[in-house]
Amino acid sequence: MKIALASDHAGFELKEQIKELVSDIEIIDFGTDSLNSMDYPETGFKAAQAVAKGECDKGILICGSGIGMSIVANKVPNIRAALCQTKEFAKLSRKHNNANILVLSGRFISKYLAYDIIDIWLKTPFEGGRHQRRINKISNYEKGEEY
């Protein structure tokens, strides 16, 4: 599995800690590479596009609150980014929404909770069924179809 990983300055430290956690998975680091202030769309778009193009299987994005990276990633067609602050959100984002990008908050969750969330998110399969019908509706809407 190949994971796209990106952060802004507020998520940089957690991003670096995550690289140690998932050392058994190939990580493509889209930056940032320091605590210097930067604009999260610069790294978030690159990582989300890598997932959308199939260059990476999934992605993990981190910014201060997680909100900005969520907005950025969800602008990319075929991306379903989920901001997860709890283990249950992580599980449901995979089971029900087939989220292909996990978004974390660098300022509001501990690295230990982040590790648990990532572990659950990576291991939880998509349920399909009625949830696939809903995912298809999102994809159709992205193509300009109406309900």
N, C-alpha and C positions, 0 to 999 in steps of 0.2 A: 504494500500500500504506500502511496505517495501523498503526503500532506502538504498543502500550501499553508504557510504560516506568515502572518504579518501583524504589525502593530504600529501605533504611533508612539510618541515619547512616553505617554502615560501608561502604556502597556508594555514598554520595552523590557522592564525587569521580569515581568511574568512570562513574556515570550521567551526570554533566555532560560528561565527555569523550566518551561515546558519542553524545550529542546532536550534537556537532560532527562525528563520524564519519559518521553517517547523515543528514546535512543534506538530502539529496535525497529523503528519505522523511518522510512526515508522522508526527510523534511526538506522542502524547498523554502528557504527563508527570503521573503520579499522585502524585508526591512521593517522598521528602521534599525539603524545600527548604533544608536546612542540615546541618551536622555535629552538631547537638544530638541527644542520645540520644532515640530514639523506638522504638516497637514495630512491627516489620516487618509483622505482620498487617494493620495499618491501611492501608498502601499496597499490599501484595501482593494482598489480597483484591479491592480495587477494580480493579486492573489485570487480574487473572485473570477477574473477572466481565465486564469490558468485552470481553475476547476471547471468552468463552463466549457472550455475547449477540450477538456479531457486530458490535459497535461498533468493534472493532479487529480487524485480520486476524491479527496475532500479537502476542506480548508478550516483553519482556526484563525480568527481575527480578534485582536484585542485593542481596545482604546480605553480611555478613562472610565466612561460609563458603559461602553458597549453600544450605545445608541447610534453614534455616528457611523461606526463600522457596519452596523446592521443596515442602516439606510443606504450606504454606499454599495454594499454587496447585493442587496435586493434590487438595485437598479440594473444589474447585469442579467440578461435573459437566461433562463434555466437555472438560476441560483435560488435556493431556498435557505436563507440564512436565519438562524434562530439565536437570539440573545438568551442565554441560559444562566440563571443565577442560582439554580438549585439542581440537585441530582434528578429530581422528578421531571423538571422541565427538559433536561437533557434526554431523558428516556422517551418522553412523549414527543419531543421534536423529531426523533428518529422513527418511532413506531407509527405516528400518525401523520407527520408532515414530510417524512423522508428528507429532512434537512441535510444539505450537503456542505453547509458551512456552519460551524459553531462559533458564536461570538461571545466573548467573555469581557468582563469589566476588570480592568487593571487596578481600579481604585476601591472597589467594593466587595471583592471576594478574596479570601486567602489563597495562597498557593496550594494548600492542602485540599481545600474545597475544589479548586480548579482541577487538580489532579483527579479527584473522584469524578467530577463532571466529565472530563475528557475520557476517562476509562469507560464510563457508562455509555457515553455518546458513541465511542468507537465500536463498542461491542453490541449495541442494540440494533437489531435488524428492523427494517421497514415491514409493517404488517400487510400492506397491500389492501386488497378488497375494497371496501367502501372508501378507504383513504386514497387509493389510487384514482378513483373517480374524481375526487376533489383536487388532487394534484393535476390531473388532466385538464380540469377546468382552469386552473391557474395558467397552464401552458397554452391553452387555447386563447385565453384572454391576452396573453403576451403577444400572440400572433394577430391580434386585432379582432377576434371573434367576440360577439356579444352573447350574453346569456339569454 
